[in-house]
Structures are given as structure tokens and as C-alpha cells.
């Protein structure tokens, strides 16, 4: 199990089970485990997700963003999923939480 510290200071876990789920659903992320953790620790921005989740966003290359969906609890948190998107309108419609 790996973890990254979110901008809020809360450690966010990435379990083996979640990483397996992510790479099975989004095989293009298979070699990007460190980038997923770095996106939580050093996002360009964080937008509001559904059901209390946060979406950490970071450009992976021009026109492509890595989005990591995670949930914070009072003293820790966990990554739910991650994916790549080129749909900037999808991100622009969400309420920005940080910065």
C-alpha cells in the first residue's frame, strides 16, 4: 500500500486492490502509479466530486488531464479511482475546492 499527502495534510491511501481496479478499468494508467500519487500530493487544482469525493487534477500532457478521485476522512483518506480525460468542460463545470 502506498500513500500521498493531500494538500489538506491528510494522508491518502492507494491500496493494492484499488490499483488493480484502476488498471483493469483504465489500462492506459498501468505505468502511472507514481503520477497518480503525485497528482494527489501536487495537483494543479481540486474540484468537487460526487458523494463527498474530491477530484485532484493535473495535466499529464497538453490537452490531457490525469484525474484522481479520492475521499478524505477526519484523519486519513483513500483513492477511489483515476482516469485520463481530454474533456476540459467536464472539469470546468465542477466547483473548484483548491486553490
Secondary structure, 3 states (H helix, E strand, C coil): CEEEECCCCCEEEECHHHHHHHHHHCHHHCCCHHHHHHHHHCCCEEEECCCCCEEEEEEEECCEEEEEEEEECCCCEEEEEEEEECCHHHHHCCCEEEC
